[in-house]
Amino acid sequence: MADGYEYPLIDGLGVDEIIDVVNFFQTIEQAYEQSAGVKRADFIDAYRKFQQVVPAKMEQKQLEREFEHRSGYDSYQVIKLSKDAQAGNLSVHEA
C-alpha cells in the first residue's frame, strides 16, 4: 500500500457524489487491510452507488486503474470476490 495517496475523482462531481466514490474506494481498502475484510452487502451498496455516480464503464475503469496505481489495491479482485461469494465478508489476502 502506498501511504498518503489521494483518491482519484472526475471533474464536476457534487459533494454527495464525491462521498459515494470515496466510500467505494474505502471499501476496497477494507477488503485488503482489515483481517475481517468488508461486509459483502456494504461493498455491493458502495459499488452500486459508484456505478450510479460514474455510469460510463470507461470512466469507472479509468478511476479503478488510477486508484490501483496510487494505492496498490486492485478493485477488480474485490468486485470478483463479491460476485463469487454469496454471503459474509470479502477479504483479499495477498501472497
GUKOLFI-87891 format. One record per residue: x, y, z of N, C-alpha, C in turn. Coordinates in pm, 1 decimal. Layout:
<recs>
- n.px;n.py;n.pz;ca.px;ca.py;ca.pz;c.px;c.py;c.pz
- X;Y;Z;X;Y;Z;X;Y;Z
...
</recs>
This chain:
<recs>
- n.px;n.py;n.pz;ca.px;ca.py;ca.pz;c.px;c.py;c.pz
- 83.4;-118.6;0.0;0.0;0.0;0.0;87.2;123.9;0.0
- 47.3;221.7;-75.4;116.8;349.1;-79.2;55.6;440.9;26.0
- 139.5;504.3;107.2;89.7;595.6;208.9;66.7;733.8;149.6
- -36.0;801.6;199.1;-58.3;939.9;163.3;-107.3;964.1;22.3
- -177.2;871.2;-37.1;-228.3;892.4;-171.8;-364.3;960.2;-166.6
- -403.2;1020.8;-277.7;-534.7;1083.0;-289.6;-623.9;993.8;-374.2
- -752.6;998.9;-344.9;-847.8;921.2;-423.2;-868.4;987.1;-559.4
- -874.7;907.6;-664.2;-899.4;965.4;-796.2;-1046.6;1006.3;-809.5
- -1069.2;1120.7;-869.5;-1204.3;1171.3;-891.2;-1215.0;1225.5;-1032.8
- -1337.0;1247.0;-1076.0;-1358.3;1312.9;-1204.7;-1417.7;1450.9;-1177.9
- -1396.9;1542.5;-1269.7;-1447.9;1678.5;-1255.2;-1599.4;1680.3;-1259.6
- -1656.5;1777.8;-1190.2;-1799.8;1800.6;-1198.1;-1883.4;1723.5;-1098.3
- -1820.8;1657.4;-1003.1;-1896.9;1581.9;-903.4;-1941.2;1673.6;-789.9
- -2061.6;1647.7;-739.2;-2109.9;1718.2;-621.5;-2055.0;1652.1;-495.6
- -2081.5;1713.0;-382.6;-2029.7;1663.0;-255.1;-2078.0;1519.9;-228.2
- -2207.1;1495.0;-245.8;-2260.2;1360.5;-220.4;-2199.7;1257.8;-315.1
- -2176.4;1298.2;-439.1;-2116.4;1206.4;-536.1;-1971.2;1175.5;-500.5
- -1898.5;1275.4;-454.7;-1759.8;1254.2;-411.2;-1757.9;1157.2;-293.7
- -1850.3;1173.7;-200.8;-1858.9;1084.3;-85.0;-1883.6;941.3;-131.0
- -1972.2;921.8;-228.9;-2001.4;787.4;-279.3;-1879.6;724.1;-345.5
- -1805.2;802.0;-423.2;-1685.8;749.5;-491.2;-1578.4;713.8;-388.1
- -1555.0;802.8;-293.1;-1454.4;777.8;-189.7;-1493.9;657.5;-104.7
- -1622.1;645.8;-72.8;-1669.8;530.8;5.6;-1641.6;399.8;-67.2
- -1662.4;397.8;-198.4;-1633.1;278.2;-277.6;-1485.5;240.1;-264.1
- -1397.4;337.5;-279.8;-1254.8;308.1;-267.6;-1217.4;266.5;-125.3
- -1284.8;323.2;-25.5;-1256.3;284.3;113.0;-1299.0;140.1;140.8
- -1406.7;93.3;77.6;-1446.1;-46.1;97.1;-1343.6;-140.5;34.5
- -1281.9;-97.9;-74.3;-1174.3;-178.7;-134.6;-1055.5;-184.0;-39.0
- -1021.8;-70.6;19.6;-913.5;-68.3;118.8;-943.2;-163.4;234.0
- -1065.7;-164.1;280.8;-1103.9;-252.2;392.3;-1085.2;-398.8;355.0
- -1119.2;-433.0;232.1;-1105.1;-572.3;188.1;-959.0;-615.3;191.2
- -867.9;-523.3;167.5;-725.5;-554.1;169.3;-663.2;-539.9;308.3
- -705.3;-440.3;383.9;-635.1;-404.0;507.0;-689.2;-468.8;632.7
- -817.6;-494.2;639.1;-876.8;-546.6;761.7;-881.9;-698.3;756.6
- -844.1;-760.5;864.9;-841.4;-906.8;866.7;-979.8;-966.7;842.9
- -1083.8;-899.2;889.7;-1219.6;-948.0;867.1;-1273.4;-905.9;730.7
- -1201.0;-819.8;663.5;-1245.1;-773.3;532.6;-1356.6;-671.8;544.0
- -1440.2;-668.1;441.8;-1554.1;-576.2;437.4;-1680.4;-660.1;415.7
- -1789.2;-619.2;477.6;-1914.4;-691.3;458.4;-1953.5;-685.4;311.4
- -1991.2;-799.5;257.9;-2027.4;-807.7;116.6;-2139.9;-709.3;83.1
- -2240.5;-702.8;167.6;-2354.0;-613.6;143.2;-2310.1;-466.8;140.6
- -2216.9;-430.0;228.8;-2166.2;-292.2;231.4;-2089.2;-261.2;103.1
- -2009.6;-357.9;58.1;-1933.3;-336.8;-64.8;-2026.6;-322.9;-184.5
- -2124.3;-411.6;-194.0;-2216.7;-407.6;-308.1;-2293.8;-276.0;-310.0
- -2334.9;-228.3;-193.9;-2403.6;-99.9;-185.3;-2312.4;13.3;-233.2
- -2188.0;12.8;-187.2;-2092.4;116.5;-227.8;-2062.5;108.0;-377.7
- -2052.7;-13.8;-429.1;-2024.3;-33.4;-571.4;-2140.9;15.7;-657.7
- -2261.8;-12.1;-616.7;-2379.7;34.1;-692.3;-2388.5;186.2;-694.0
- -2359.2;248.4;-581.0;-2359.9;395.3;-576.2;-2250.4;451.3;-665.8
- -2133.3;388.5;-664.1;-2023.2;429.5;-752.1;-2067.0;421.0;-898.1
- -2135.9;312.6;-933.9;-2183.6;295.1;-1070.9;-2288.3;399.1;-1108.3
- -2367.7;442.6;-1013.3;-2466.9;546.8;-1040.8;-2400.1;682.3;-1061.9
- -2298.4;710.5;-981.6;-2227.0;837.9;-993.7;-2145.4;841.6;-1121.8
- -2083.8;728.1;-1155.4;-1999.9;717.0;-1274.9;-2059.6;606.8;-1363.1
- -2162.6;639.5;-1441.1;-2231.5;535.3;-1517.9;-2152.3;479.9;-1636.7
- -2059.4;556.7;-1689.2;-1982.0;510.9;-1805.8;-1875.4;410.6;-1761.5
- -1880.5;289.5;-1819.0;-1784.2;183.9;-1784.5;-1640.3;231.0;-1804.3
- -1616.2;304.7;-1911.6;-1480.3;350.6;-1940.9;-1428.0;440.7;-1827.5
- -1512.7;531.1;-1778.6;-1471.6;618.2;-1668.6;-1453.4;538.5;-1539.5
- -1539.9;439.2;-1516.9;-1524.7;353.7;-1399.3;-1388.8;285.9;-1400.7
- -1354.8;226.4;-1514.2;-1227.4;154.8;-1526.9;-1109.2;249.5;-1512.5
- -1122.7;370.7;-1566.0;-1015.2;470.2;-1552.7;-989.9;501.8;-1405.3
- -1097.8;526.9;-1332.2;-1084.2;558.1;-1189.8;-1027.3;439.4;-1112.6
- -1074.9;319.0;-1145.2;-1025.2;199.2;-1076.9;-876.7;177.7;-1104.2
- -833.5;198.8;-1228.4;-690.6;184.1;-1261.4;-606.1;289.1;-1190.4
- -656.5;412.3;-1186.2;-584.0;518.7;-1117.6;-574.9;490.5;-968.1
- -682.9;438.7;-910.7;-681.1;402.1;-769.4;-578.8;292.5;-743.6
- -575.0;192.7;-830.3;-476.8;84.6;-814.6;-334.7;138.9;-826.6
- -314.0;229.0;-921.4;-180.3;288.3;-940.1;-137.2;364.5;-814.6
- -230.0;437.3;-755.2;-197.9;519.1;-637.0;-187.0;436.8;-508.8
- -274.4;336.0;-494.4;-284.0;264.7;-367.3;-219.5;126.3;-368.3
- -215.5;65.2;-486.8;-168.4;-72.7;-495.2;-280.6;-174.2;-479.2
- -405.2;-128.1;-461.3;-519.6;-216.1;-441.0;-598.9;-230.6;-570.3
- -622.6;-353.6;-609.3;-693.1;-384.8;-733.0;-842.1;-401.5;-704.4
- -922.3;-306.5;-748.0;-1066.6;-313.1;-724.3;-1129.2;-433.8;-793.2
- -1072.3;-475.9;-905.8;-1126.3;-590.4;-978.7;-1130.3;-715.1;-890.1
- -1027.3;-734.8;-809.0;-1022.5;-852.2;-721.6;-1139.2;-852.4;-622.8
- -1172.0;-736.4;-569.1;-1281.0;-727.3;-472.1;-1415.9;-742.5;-543.5
- -1429.1;-681.4;-660.4;-1552.4;-695.0;-738.7;-1575.2;-841.7;-773.5
- -1468.5;-908.3;-814.9;-1477.2;-1050.7;-849.1;-1520.1;-1132.9;-727.4
- -1459.6;-1105.8;-612.0;-1497.9;-1175.7;-489.0;-1645.7;-1153.7;-456.5
- -1692.9;-1032.1;-478.0;-1832.3;-1001.1;-444.6;-1928.9;-1078.9;-532.3
- -1887.7;-1110.0;-653.5;-1972.8;-1186.7;-744.3;-1965.9;-1336.0;-713.1
- -1851.7;-1382.3;-662.0;-1834.7;-1523.9;-629.8;-1899.4;-1560.1;-496.4
- -1887.5;-1472.6;-400.4;-1937.4;-1500.5;-265.4;-2087.7;-1475.8;-259.4
- -2154.5;-1551.1;-177.0;-2297.8;-1532.4;-159.8;-2332.1;-1463.7;-28.1
- -2242.1;-1467.0;67.0;-2269.5;-1402.5;195.4;-2138.6;-1377.8;268.1
- -2146.4;-1307.8;377.5;-2028.0;-1289.0;460.4;-1943.2;-1170.3;419.6
- -1815.4;-1183.1;445.4;-1721.1;-1073.6;422.2;-1631.6;-1101.5;303.4
- -1582.8;-993.1;245.1;-1488.1;-1000.5;134.9;-1351.7;-959.9;186.3
- -1253.7;-1044.5;164.1;-1119.2;-1015.7;211.2;-1019.0;-1064.0;108.9
- -925.7;-975.2;73.3;-820.5;-1010.5;-22.3;-692.4;-1031.2;56.8
- -640.3;-1150.4;49.5;-514.8;-1181.2;117.0;-407.7;-1197.4;11.2
- -311.4;-1105.3;12.9;-203.8;-1111.8;-86.7;-100.7;-1213.2;-42.4
- -49.1;-1282.5;-139.9;52.5;-1386.3;-110.4;187.6;-1324.1;-88.0
</recs>
